[in-house]
Amino acid sequence: MSKYMSIQEFSDRTGVSKSAIRYYESVNLLRSVTRDSSGYRVYSEEQVEIVKLISSLRLADVPIKDIQAFLNEKKEHTRKKMVDLWVRSIRERMEVLSVGLRYLESDKDNERIYLLEKNPETILWFAAESNVGEFKEPFYNKMEEFKSLGIPTKGCYLKYLSGREKIKAQIGFSVPETFCSVDIWDHVEMEEMPASVCLALHFTDPISSIQNGYQKLMKYASENKWVPTGPILESYRGEGFSNLDLIMPVTEMVTRRVK
């Protein structure tokens, strides 16, 4: 066998198309060894395994920049960590796709039920007690405290704890990751809420009938065999907390999504 191979010979040798080989060169994953006397690309036997690896990683949907880093990395234990991260990421994406498929195939007669992807959040939880549908005051009071301290909030939540008429609950506020609560409030619970995919129900009925929303979301989850990974939360947005969604996490995502 010749020391060098033309791009056609290299393609035949590796099973990787010429167009793919050219693309790998264009994004700096592969370089031809040299050019022959006619100016054509030529490749070496040592590059056969490299281009097969590149092709395999691309079929696994590993991003170009990650493959570049992997090829340049010399430490085996670092390479192992990179592969482990890709495995976790692919498993998460498969799970998200499975969630999406189940949603499309489900018996969904209420268009207010949808899927929601939530980013990780740092939540501060405070104890609260009020009648059904009358939690606006504790929300407003706590929001005013946040404003007076110059602390930005990104979302408001209510987590039901117990009761029927008089409700014991926690009200939560999404704050910057770097925020430290211990210097400001006592009796506050900080939670690092992971990224997740949630079943969500947009609730537009009178707040006094919020139990009906819980029942509707739980019934849909039960009938379609969804397994919650956390409690149902009331998620409030907009002026006067006018937009309300009930959200039920059904899949947690630990690694970053691959773009």
C-alpha positions, 0 to 999 in steps of 0.5 A: 500500500502507498504511504499516502492515499488520495481523498478517493482512496481514503474514503474507500479505506474508511467508509467516510464520504469525500464530502464529509472528509472535506467538511471535517477539514473545513471545520479543523477536525482533520487536515490532509497530510500534504498535497501531491504533485498535482495539488490534490489532498493526500492522507496517511494510514495514521489518519484512518482511525482518526477520521473514523472516530470523528465520523462516529462522534458526529453521528452521536451528535457531539458538537464540533467544538467538543470534538476539537477539544477531545482530539486535542486533549492528551490526558486519558482521564480528561477524555473519559470525563468528556465521554461520560458527559456526552453519554449523560447529555444524550440520555437526557435528550432521549428522555426529553424526546420520549416525554415529547412523544408521550405528550403528542400520543396522549389523550389530551382534550384540554389545550391548556395543558402543555410541556414546559422546559424550565432552566435551573433556578435558586428559589427562596421559600417562605412559610405562608398561611391564608385562605384559598386564593388569598395569597396575594398579600403575602406575595406582595409583602415579600416582593416589597421586601425584595425591592427595598433590598435591591434584590431582583426576582425572576419568578414567583411560586406557591407550593401547597403543604396542607389544609382545605380552607385555611391553606399552609403553603410556601411562597417562593422567589427565584433569585440570582445564583450568587444570592446568600439569604442567611444575612437577611432573613431567618426561617428561609429555605433555599433550594437549588431547583434543577432544570426540568421538563414539566407538564403545565396547565394554564389556569384562567378560572377564578383562583377560588377554584384552583383545586380544580386545576390541581385535579385536572393536571393530576388526572391527566398525568395519571391517565397518561402514566406520567410519574412526577419528579417533584410537587405541583407548583403554582407559577405566577408571572406578570403584573399583579401575578395575573398569569398562573400556570400549574407545573408538574416536573416529570423529567430532571435534566442535570447536564447542559443541553447540547446545542 
